[in-house]
Amino acid sequence: MRDEKIQSRRRGKIRTQNSATVVFACLSGLLLSQASFTSADVLKQLHVITRHGSRPPLSKDANTLLENGGETLTPLGQKQLFDLGRWLRDQYAVGDFMEIYNSKMDRLESSNLDRTLTSANSLSLGVFPEEARLGENADQFFQNPLPHPPAIPIFSRQDKNDVYLRAYHNCPRFGRNLKRLYTSETWTSLEDNSQSLLKKLAQKFPTLLDDNVSSAVALKDVWNYYDPIHVARTECNPDPNSYACQSAVEDPNIRSVLSDDEFSELESLVHQTEQLKFGLATAESLLGSNLLWQILDRSTQPGRFFLYSAHAPTILGLLSTLKAWDIGELFVDYGSAIVVEIYESPSQAVSIRIVYKASSNPTSTPVPLSDIDCNGNNLFVGQESSTCPIENVISWAETNTHRKIENWCKVCENISSDVCLMSAAGPWALLEEETQATEPEVILGTFFGGFAAGLVFMFLCVTFANACCEKDRRDPIVAVHDGQALQESNAVQLDGASDVNDDEKSLASLT
């Protein structure tokens, strides 16, 4: 009996020790996980550069890139951007980051076109749904009386002033580079090797040819044949009789003009032409420098979510500037995006990571910044994707891009955008900017300036009047009885006569 009690006590002690060990292990694991969590970098900002959603067919002038058509977004295009917004929220809205919309921290920008503005609005519905737009104190006092919260503001610039998202439209030097590309050996070689497909397009679409003589489509115009087929394949599958298909495409049957293999060949050819047009050799760093520096400058300022609703050339120009064309997608499709992640460490060191989100891919793909020395910096231990210290990116950009808008204006030879006109004005524009005054200052300046001018005018009037009065009060001529005055008059006449005689003598000597 006694032995049983002793064994029971020993078993109790062992259970107590085991319980203490388990508790200690749990606490240790919790502390370690907390330490590893607090030592990780924290997402500070998100910059998203998107291509707009699906739209009706659009044609382009090969030399100027001026567009015709494709103004509006289709219902499918709206859905594409909404889905991208939902993906962004699911991927990045962790904790209080992007939990609610904050006008001081979140800014949505777009080019000044209907399709990009609507794309931005559609994306905002996914990123900031209705409950995220009501503010922090929605339950307490901010109850919106409207059926739905109002749209989040979208900011844009006039097309001629958009040197960030539409730089390809505002850089004359890029236009000259395009014309030079079309006569280059690389371009003509690609055109010669693609004659079979280009002739087939001419046969299928004879009405799109610039003339009735050519037997093949010019390579520089191949986009205008690819785009209507691509739109029809996007909008009219699976139902060619749907309202969206009928309203977006003139002829829904155009989607089946080419076989799947032929369309893949065409898409590959368009990819090659776009790469030549917007690649580094032609675009240089002209199309992405301003946008890249806007992102880098904002990364050191307050802010959280930045949207740039733009176009395929915007994304291609930024990739060329970064010398990072490999995005894992044959062509920048509707609703695809570049996502720039800005992280901050506990020591306030800032780093950057860039990923590409194809609309057809449920996950993003890291964009390798192979031309930038990133010191092999990794965000999370054990993950392949890495971040790059922001100072390394800035140092690289200062050497490889145009740091200031003024430099970009000069290199692009832009003389139409307001920012370029101001930089061309130089010190005069700066003087005008520095001397701008507020309304009260203008009123005070006008009052005291007018008062001072009146005093000066009165002083001049009094001075002039006194001078005239002095002239009128001069002493009268008094006759001299001894003939002195008469002699003085005769002396003056004699002097005049002597002058005449001298003139006559001088004339005589000349003759």
Salt bridges, closest charged atoms under 4 A:
GLU67 OE1 - ARG115 NH2 2.87
GLU67 OE2 - ARG166 NH1 3.39
ASP83 OD2 - LYS79 NZ 2.85
ASP106 OD2 - ARG304 NH2 2.53
GLU109 OE2 - ARG107 NE 2.61
GLU109 OE2 - ARG298 NH2 2.57
GLU130 OE1 - HIS148 ND1 3.55
ASP159 OD1 - ARG166 NE 2.93
ASP159 OD2 - HIS169 ND1 3.82
ASP227 OD2 - ARG55 NH1 2.94
ASP260 OD1 - ARG233 NH2 3.12
GLU262 OE2 - LYS200 NZ 2.73
GLU274 OE2 - LYS277 NZ 2.91
GLU284 OE1 - ARG173 NH2 2.98
ASP297 OD1 - ARG403 NH2 3.29
ASP333 OD1 - HIS230 NE2 3.47
GLU341 OE1 - ARG353 NE 2.77
ASP371 OD2 - LYS323 NZ 3.56
GLU413 OE1 - ARG176 NH1 3.06
ASP418 OD1 - LYS160 NZ 3.52
GLU470 OE2 - ARG473 NH2 2.65
